[in-house]
């Protein structure tokens, strides 16, 4: 713990010109994350929701695993469908060749026409299949998570540190003290958290409506009913075709 305290102290001193006084804070550890709670308790921390956060982590892990499985199944189906598309016979060139055979009197000219028609039919049928196969082999991008009501940022920090395969976590709050606490906690949790978690001061409903189809996962943990957030949350979710 001493090294973490020294690290955050050095960072705050470098940025603000004054040392970071940990005597005013209590370190709370939950899972693999740690947060700093000020003595004034300006930012809400709900200790009774530990089990809820544990369950959210389990659900997110399952979602990422299931998402990867569905993507692999989709690629497998596209791969199997490719050869069938290219192998379908094309009737039109043959019919055209038959017409030429009736019109022309020379057998040599008829044979040349038939040969050209078959070559053209192969090139037309194989090219789309190759393009389709190339499109289906794209890599699945890591999921982006939004915690719409982050407060201290504890849930976002636990996602970043305990769930593998996440691209980034966006933590929102419309309270300035909460955003400051969240950013402080991000630094306190080291390089992994700093590289994956970003904090913004914003109204969750407005932010989600102005960022449509941008997030793979939206986490809502409001103080009260979530109904006022549901419409904007649905708008911000990226629906992937599997």
Buried (B, 14 or more C-beta within 10 A) or exposed (E): EEEBBEBBBEBBEEEEEEEBEBEEBEEBEBBBBBBBBBEEEEBEBEEEBEEEBBEBBEEBBEBBEEBEEBBEEBBEEBEEEBEEEBEEEBEEBBEBBBEBBEEEEEEEEBEEBBEEBEEEBEEEBBEEBEEBBEEBEEEBEBBBBBBBBBBBBBBBBBBBBBBEEBEBBBBBBBBEEBBBBBBBBBBBBBEEBBEBBBBBBBBBBEBBBEBEEBBBBBBBBEEEEEEEBEEBBEBBBBEBEB
